[in-house]
Amino acid sequence: MLGPKRVTEAMVGLIHPGEGRIVNTSSGAAPGYLKSQSASLKATLSNPDITFDELSATVSAQVAANNLGMGRGYGLSKAALNALTLIQAKAHPNLKVVSLSPGFIDTPMTRGFNARLTPEQGCVSSLVCLFGPVSSGYFYGSDGLRSPLTMTRDPGTPAYGGEDDPDPKVYNK
């Protein structure tokens, strides 16, 4: 979260104030991590009013507790990036600020891990978030539809409606 924060702070002055976008590349690992966490952690990392100090303290506490998730911190880091997106959206209301999951893309690095998307399919959410109709402060899945922060949403299921406690039966096949 510190890298994207620093890059955004360095570059935000160069972004067109009325048409600009900040697009953070997150992962489905973020909601995958949060879906198995406490209600308190879910609430903190999906709170649209979270501050950077709260986010930093929360991440530090999870690291200290060794509650890192898959890949030794990948899920936590992407959940923190999504929370940073909430902070950035509030700090820059004139911009569209979103995070996205490109999906699990079949590349030489992921070969053998059951990645299903072609590189072309992995561009869908990026293109939607860069050029399509999006709402600031939200997370978009690999199919370019709004997705919950606290649980996974499979492509082909409805766009997330914003409910506090999303029903896995609606969003998972």
LOSEVEX-844290 format. One record per residue (C-alpha): residue number from 1; x, y, z. Coordinates in Angstrom, 1 decimal. Layout:
BEGIN
<r k="NUM" u="X" v="Y" w="Z"/>
...
END
This chain:
BEGIN
<r k="1" u="0.0" v="0.0" w="0.0"/>
<r k="2" u="2.9" v="2.3" w="0.6"/>
<r k="3" u="4.2" v="2.1" w="-3.0"/>
<r k="4" u="0.8" v="3.0" w="-4.6"/>
<r k="5" u="0.3" v="5.7" w="-2.0"/>
<r k="6" u="3.7" v="7.3" w="-2.8"/>
<r k="7" u="3.3" v="7.1" w="-6.5"/>
<r k="8" u="-0.2" v="8.6" w="-6.3"/>
<r k="9" u="1.0" v="11.5" w="-4.1"/>
<r k="10" u="3.9" v="12.2" w="-6.5"/>
<r k="11" u="1.7" v="12.1" w="-9.6"/>
<r k="12" u="-1.8" v="13.3" w="-8.6"/>
<r k="13" u="-1.0" v="16.9" w="-9.5"/>
<r k="14" u="-0.5" v="15.8" w="-13.1"/>
<r k="15" u="-3.9" v="14.1" w="-13.4"/>
<r k="16" u="-6.7" v="16.0" w="-15.2"/>
<r k="17" u="-8.9" v="17.2" w="-12.3"/>
<r k="18" u="-12.2" v="16.7" w="-14.0"/>
<r k="19" u="-11.6" v="13.6" w="-16.0"/>
<r k="20" u="-8.7" v="11.8" w="-14.3"/>
<r k="21" u="-8.6" v="8.4" w="-12.8"/>
<r k="22" u="-6.5" v="6.5" w="-10.3"/>
<r k="23" u="-6.7" v="2.8" w="-10.9"/>
<r k="24" u="-5.1" v="0.5" w="-8.4"/>
<r k="25" u="-4.4" v="-3.0" w="-9.5"/>
<r k="26" u="-5.5" v="-5.3" w="-6.7"/>
<r k="27" u="-6.5" v="-8.9" w="-6.8"/>
<r k="28" u="-9.3" v="-11.3" w="-6.0"/>
<r k="29" u="-6.9" v="-12.4" w="-3.2"/>
<r k="30" u="-8.1" v="-9.3" w="-1.3"/>
<r k="31" u="-11.7" v="-10.3" w="-0.8"/>
<r k="32" u="-10.5" v="-13.9" w="-0.6"/>
<r k="33" u="-8.4" v="-12.9" w="2.4"/>
<r k="34" u="-11.2" v="-10.9" w="4.1"/>
<r k="35" u="-14.0" v="-13.4" w="3.7"/>
<r k="36" u="-12.3" v="-15.6" w="6.3"/>
<r k="37" u="-11.4" v="-12.8" w="8.7"/>
<r k="38" u="-13.2" v="-11.4" w="11.8"/>
<r k="39" u="-16.2" v="-9.1" w="11.4"/>
<r k="40" u="-14.1" v="-6.3" w="13.0"/>
<r k="41" u="-11.3" v="-6.6" w="10.4"/>
<r k="42" u="-13.8" v="-6.8" w="7.5"/>
<r k="43" u="-15.5" v="-3.7" w="8.8"/>
<r k="44" u="-12.2" v="-1.8" w="9.2"/>
<r k="45" u="-10.8" v="-2.6" w="5.8"/>
<r k="46" u="-14.1" v="-1.9" w="4.0"/>
<r k="47" u="-14.9" v="1.3" w="5.9"/>
<r k="48" u="-15.2" v="4.2" w="3.4"/>
<r k="49" u="-14.2" v="6.6" w="6.2"/>
<r k="50" u="-11.0" v="4.7" w="7.2"/>
<r k="51" u="-7.9" v="7.0" w="7.6"/>
<r k="52" u="-4.4" v="6.2" w="6.5"/>
<r k="53" u="-3.3" v="6.0" w="10.2"/>
<r k="54" u="-6.1" v="3.5" w="10.9"/>
<r k="55" u="-5.1" v="1.5" w="7.8"/>
<r k="56" u="-1.4" v="1.5" w="8.7"/>
<r k="57" u="-2.1" v="0.4" w="12.3"/>
<r k="58" u="-4.4" v="-2.3" w="11.2"/>
<r k="59" u="-1.9" v="-3.7" w="8.7"/>
<r k="60" u="0.9" v="-3.5" w="11.4"/>
<r k="61" u="-1.3" v="-5.4" w="13.8"/>
<r k="62" u="-2.1" v="-8.2" w="11.3"/>
<r k="63" u="1.6" v="-8.5" w="10.4"/>
<r k="64" u="2.5" v="-8.7" w="14.1"/>
<r k="65" u="-0.2" v="-11.4" w="14.6"/>
<r k="66" u="1.1" v="-13.3" w="11.6"/>
<r k="67" u="-2.4" v="-13.0" w="10.0"/>
<r k="68" u="-1.0" v="-12.6" w="6.5"/>
<r k="69" u="-3.2" v="-14.9" w="4.4"/>
<r k="70" u="-2.1" v="-16.7" w="1.3"/>
<r k="71" u="1.3" v="-16.0" w="-0.2"/>
<r k="72" u="2.8" v="-14.7" w="3.1"/>
<r k="73" u="0.9" v="-11.4" w="3.0"/>
<r k="74" u="-0.4" v="-11.1" w="-0.5"/>
<r k="75" u="-4.1" v="-11.2" w="0.5"/>
<r k="76" u="-3.5" v="-8.7" w="3.3"/>
<r k="77" u="-1.5" v="-6.4" w="1.1"/>
<r k="78" u="-4.2" v="-6.4" w="-1.6"/>
<r k="79" u="-7.0" v="-5.9" w="1.0"/>
<r k="80" u="-4.9" v="-2.9" w="2.3"/>
<r k="81" u="-4.6" v="-1.6" w="-1.3"/>
<r k="82" u="-8.4" v="-1.7" w="-1.6"/>
<r k="83" u="-8.7" v="0.2" w="1.7"/>
<r k="84" u="-6.2" v="2.7" w="0.3"/>
<r k="85" u="-8.5" v="3.1" w="-2.7"/>
<r k="86" u="-11.3" v="4.2" w="-0.3"/>
<r k="87" u="-8.9" v="6.8" w="1.3"/>
<r k="88" u="-7.8" v="8.1" w="-2.1"/>
<r k="89" u="-11.4" v="8.4" w="-3.4"/>
<r k="90" u="-12.3" v="10.5" w="-0.4"/>
<r k="91" u="-9.1" v="12.6" w="-0.7"/>
<r k="92" u="-9.7" v="13.2" w="-4.4"/>
<r k="93" u="-13.4" v="13.6" w="-5.0"/>
<r k="94" u="-12.9" v="15.2" w="-8.4"/>
<r k="95" u="-11.2" v="12.0" w="-9.7"/>
<r k="96" u="-12.5" v="8.5" w="-10.3"/>
<r k="97" u="-10.5" v="6.3" w="-7.9"/>
<r k="98" u="-11.0" v="2.5" w="-8.1"/>
<r k="99" u="-9.3" v="-0.8" w="-7.6"/>
<r k="100" u="-9.6" v="-3.9" w="-9.7"/>
<r k="101" u="-8.8" v="-7.5" w="-10.0"/>
<r k="102" u="-7.5" v="-8.5" w="-13.5"/>
<r k="103" u="-8.2" v="-12.2" w="-12.6"/>
<r k="104" u="-6.0" v="-15.2" w="-12.5"/>
<r k="105" u="-4.3" v="-15.0" w="-15.9"/>
<r k="106" u="-2.6" v="-17.9" w="-17.6"/>
<r k="107" u="1.0" v="-16.7" w="-18.1"/>
<r k="108" u="4.4" v="-18.4" w="-17.9"/>
<r k="109" u="4.5" v="-17.3" w="-14.2"/>
<r k="110" u="1.2" v="-18.9" w="-13.4"/>
<r k="111" u="1.4" v="-22.0" w="-15.6"/>
<r k="112" u="0.6" v="-25.1" w="-13.7"/>
<r k="113" u="-1.6" v="-23.2" w="-11.1"/>
<r k="114" u="-4.9" v="-23.6" w="-12.9"/>
<r k="115" u="-5.0" v="-20.0" w="-14.1"/>
<r k="116" u="-8.0" v="-19.8" w="-16.5"/>
<r k="117" u="-8.0" v="-16.3" w="-18.2"/>
<r k="118" u="-6.1" v="-15.5" w="-21.3"/>
<r k="119" u="-4.0" v="-12.3" w="-21.2"/>
<r k="120" u="-6.7" v="-10.6" w="-23.4"/>
<r k="121" u="-9.4" v="-11.6" w="-20.9"/>
<r k="122" u="-7.2" v="-10.3" w="-18.1"/>
<r k="123" u="-7.5" v="-6.8" w="-19.6"/>
<r k="124" u="-11.3" v="-6.5" w="-19.3"/>
<r k="125" u="-11.4" v="-4.9" w="-15.8"/>
<r k="126" u="-8.4" v="-2.6" w="-16.6"/>
<r k="127" u="-10.1" v="-1.3" w="-19.7"/>
<r k="128" u="-13.4" v="-0.8" w="-17.9"/>
<r k="129" u="-11.8" v="1.0" w="-15.0"/>
<r k="130" u="-9.6" v="3.2" w="-17.2"/>
<r k="131" u="-12.2" v="4.1" w="-19.8"/>
<r k="132" u="-15.7" v="2.8" w="-18.8"/>
<r k="133" u="-18.4" v="4.0" w="-16.5"/>
<r k="134" u="-17.2" v="3.4" w="-13.0"/>
<r k="135" u="-18.0" v="4.8" w="-9.6"/>
<r k="136" u="-15.2" v="6.1" w="-7.4"/>
<r k="137" u="-14.2" v="4.2" w="-4.3"/>
<r k="138" u="-15.2" v="0.8" w="-5.5"/>
<r k="139" u="-13.5" v="-2.6" w="-6.3"/>
<r k="140" u="-14.1" v="-4.1" w="-9.7"/>
<r k="141" u="-13.8" v="-7.8" w="-10.6"/>
<r k="142" u="-12.1" v="-9.4" w="-13.5"/>
<r k="143" u="-15.2" v="-9.0" w="-15.6"/>
<r k="144" u="-15.4" v="-5.3" w="-15.0"/>
<r k="145" u="-18.3" v="-5.4" w="-12.6"/>
<r k="146" u="-18.4" v="-4.0" w="-9.1"/>
<r k="147" u="-17.4" v="-6.6" w="-6.5"/>
<r k="148" u="-17.6" v="-6.7" w="-2.7"/>
<r k="149" u="-14.5" v="-5.9" w="-0.6"/>
<r k="150" u="-15.2" v="-8.6" w="2.0"/>
<r k="151" u="-16.0" v="-11.7" w="-0.1"/>
<r k="152" u="-15.3" v="-13.0" w="-3.6"/>
<r k="153" u="-17.6" v="-12.5" w="-6.5"/>
<r k="154" u="-17.3" v="-14.9" w="-9.4"/>
<r k="155" u="-17.4" v="-13.6" w="-13.0"/>
<r k="156" u="-20.8" v="-14.2" w="-14.5"/>
<r k="157" u="-22.6" v="-13.4" w="-11.2"/>
<r k="158" u="-24.5" v="-10.1" w="-10.7"/>
<r k="159" u="-22.6" v="-6.9" w="-9.9"/>
<r k="160" u="-22.3" v="-6.3" w="-6.2"/>
<r k="161" u="-25.3" v="-4.2" w="-4.9"/>
<r k="162" u="-23.6" v="-2.6" w="-1.9"/>
<r k="163" u="-25.3" v="-4.7" w="0.8"/>
<r k="164" u="-23.4" v="-4.9" w="4.2"/>
<r k="165" u="-23.4" v="-8.6" w="4.4"/>
<r k="166" u="-23.2" v="-10.0" w="0.8"/>
<r k="167" u="-24.7" v="-13.4" w="0.3"/>
<r k="168" u="-22.2" v="-15.9" w="-1.1"/>
<r k="169" u="-25.0" v="-17.7" w="-2.9"/>
<r k="170" u="-25.6" v="-14.6" w="-5.0"/>
<r k="171" u="-22.0" v="-13.9" w="-5.9"/>
<r k="172" u="-20.4" v="-17.4" w="-6.1"/>
<r k="173" u="-21.2" v="-20.1" w="-8.6"/>
END
